[in-house]
Amino acid sequence: MSSDPYGLESISIQWLRAKPGQKWARYPGDVSAWVADMDFPPPPVVLTALRNTTGSGDFGYPDWRRSAGGSPAEQAFIARCARRYGWQIGLGELMELNDVVQGIQIVLHTSTAPGDRIVVHTPIYPPFLSSVEDSGREVVRVPAQPSTASPSGWTFDHGALDAELTARPATALLLCHPHNPTGHVFSEVELRELAALAERHDLLIISDEIHADLTYAPLQHQPMALFAPERTVSIHAASKAFNLAGLRYAVAHFGSADALRRVKALPGHLWGAPNLHGVAATTAAWNDGDEWLAAVLVHLDRQRQLLADLLREAFPTIGYHMPAATYLAWLDCRALGWGDDPSRVFAERGVRLSEGPNFGVEGRGFTRLNFATSSTILRDIVTRMAG
Ligand SMILES: Cc1ncc(COP(=O)(O)O)c(C=O)c1O
């Protein structure tokens, strides 16, 4: 058997440049390491599932009655959570979505009110900030601090958060677990700490776990819902770990009966419904994609280490700690003296990275690099970054 059965190392720049998706089409001629899509071909089990759906020739309303167990993706999610986490979920607690940010916004709108304060670990995936601020809520920041004791290189001061919430209450914690952009995996101790904080300050926890399957061994993802079962809404998708973002499918689990009641009180069609291909792809990924995922994780583990070697050589002053999860590297470029947005200089050199300040004030002087590509292209990225 080939040592690279899924072609993770055999992608070429020409093939990537011919792809229509935004990652490579937006900046023709440049090398792209910005948006969180992987460069790899899709999992073969997903391609087969999509071909089967297309081949059936039946694009009418699917028969996904809840009385018959819900959609195949919901069934796959329930089985996967029991298998991986020992987390027992009832179908009635699930709501299918088109994407994860939709779920975040629905829960913010239904379970919090304008003027409410929402806790967020910053820097953060930019739609967290816009979802809170654009709906008239206020972000309570928990800034990441460097830590040599933490597997991600980052930690968060929950003692200070406790004091802050005692002085000025908040309504919800919008958790990114694992955390984008730092790659931090909240440990069991931290999850218990957050659950206790939520209990003490009566917070609803909205936990975005889209990067869960991208946790590097020996760490293991643990769902927030296991620690605060009645206070948590968890949102999952196969889109990051299996590279399916354009297929638009996510699922929310409501441990909080109150949050579920509020969502159910609104007309069901307001949120739309998932489509056949999103469900088929997600089902195949969750039921049959583990072998592909394991190969991708081995490759990404090498990539995060290769990036450390390449940066040490080309940019000894850039601060980089290997992420404990995700294929995203959060690079501290402040010592370069290139101002708030170092990605601008890299863009002039033909490499597209994500702009640090978009992740909040804590992102000033930082940039985010997506290393989900081949080792050859990662070398090319760093070579170009160096000008
Ligand atoms: C933490 C996090 N949540 C949500 C998303 C986007 O998910 P969706 O496209 O399903 O809204 C991303 C994309 O990178 C992400 O990193």
The ligand as an SDF file (V2000), in Angstrom:
LIG
                    3D

 16 16  0  0  0  0  0  0  0  0999 V2000
  -14.3830   28.0180   15.2700 C   0  0  0  0  0  0  0  0  0  0  0  0
  -15.1210   28.0570   13.9810 C   0  0  0  0  0  0  0  0  0  0  0  0
  -16.4650   28.0660   13.9870 N   0  0  0  0  0  0  0  0  0  0  0  0
  -17.1760   28.0970   12.8450 C   0  0  0  0  0  0  0  0  0  0  0  0
  -16.5310   28.1300   11.6190 C   0  0  0  0  0  0  0  0  0  0  0  0
  -17.3430   28.2270   10.3820 C   0  0  0  0  0  0  0  0  0  0  0  0
  -18.2340   27.1810   10.3050 O   0  0  0  0  0  0  0  0  0  0  0  0
  -19.5030   27.3050    9.3800 P   0  0  0  0  0  0  0  0  0  0  0  0
  -19.0140   27.5550    7.9910 O   0  0  0  0  0  0  0  0  0  0  0  0
  -20.1690   25.9770    9.5530 O   0  0  0  0  0  0  0  0  0  0  0  0
  -20.3120   28.4300    9.9230 O   0  0  0  0  0  0  0  0  0  0  0  0
  -15.1440   28.1170   11.5580 C   0  0  0  0  0  0  0  0  0  0  0  0
  -14.4520   28.1800   10.2690 C   0  0  0  0  0  0  0  0  0  0  0  0
  -13.2670   28.2400   10.1540 O   0  0  0  0  0  0  0  0  0  0  0  0
  -14.4160   28.0760   12.7750 C   0  0  0  0  0  0  0  0  0  0  0  0
  -13.0810   28.0610   12.7890 O   0  0  0  0  0  0  0  0  0  0  0  0
  1  2  1  0
  2  3  1  0
  2 15  2  0
  3  4  2  0
  4  5  1  0
  5  6  1  0
  5 12  2  0
  6  7  1  0
  7  8  1  0
  8  9  2  0
  8 10  1  0
  8 11  1  0
 12 13  1  0
 12 15  1  0
 13 14  2  0
 15 16  1  0
M  END
$$$$
